[in-house]
Structure formats: C-alpha cells, structure tokens
C-alpha cells in the first residue's frame, strides 16, 4: 500500500503495511530510513539504498 501525506512539502510517497500503518523502512531516491508510526523519520537511521538490509528499525 502507498499513503500520501498532503502536509508534506516534498513529494515523498510513503509505503504502508496492510493494516494502514507506515512501513518501518521508507526509501526516497538513493536513501532509506526508519520512521515511527506517524511516518516521521527517526534520527540517525539513514543509509544508502544499497544498505537497506542493514537498517534496524
């Protein structure tokens, strides 16, 4: 599932779980990062997309 956040000024599209929650790992461009339940990026969680498997959310 994909969820758009109209309050976002950038054009990110967030991935969601089947239950409607944001997926814990989000990717934009060449980076991936962890998010909380509201889709807010968690600090110090950004990695290059090639290292997505190493992200521990």
N, C-alpha and C positions, 0 to 999 in steps of 0.2 A: 504494500500500500504506500501511497505517497500523500503527504499532507503539506499544503501550502500555508504559510503564515503571512497573512496580509499585513501585519505590523512590521515585518522585516523590510528594511530599505534596500537590501541587496536582493538578488533574485534566486536565493537558495531554495531548493525543494528538499524537504526532509522525508526520509524513509520512516515508515511506521510498522509496528508489529500488527498482527491480525486483530488484536484487541483494541487498537487505536492508539496505544502508547507509542512514543517516539522510539525508534530503534536506538540502542545504546551507542552504536558506532555510526557516524554520519561521514560522508565524503563529499568534498567540493573541490573541483579542479584536481590538483595533484596532492591534496592533503586529506587526511582522515582524522577524526577526533571523537571524543566521548561527549555525550550530552546527558543532562538529567531528564526527569520526567516531563518537564516543560519545554524541552528542546534547547536549553541553554548550554552552551559549550562549557565543559569542565576545564579548569586551568591545567596547564602542563600535560595535556593529553594529545597534542597534535603530533602526527607522524606523517612521513611521506606515504603516498598511496601504496607504494611497493612494500611497505612495512605494516600494512593493515593487520596482518595476522598476529603481530606482536602487541597490538593495543589491548590493554587490560582495563576494561571498564568495570 
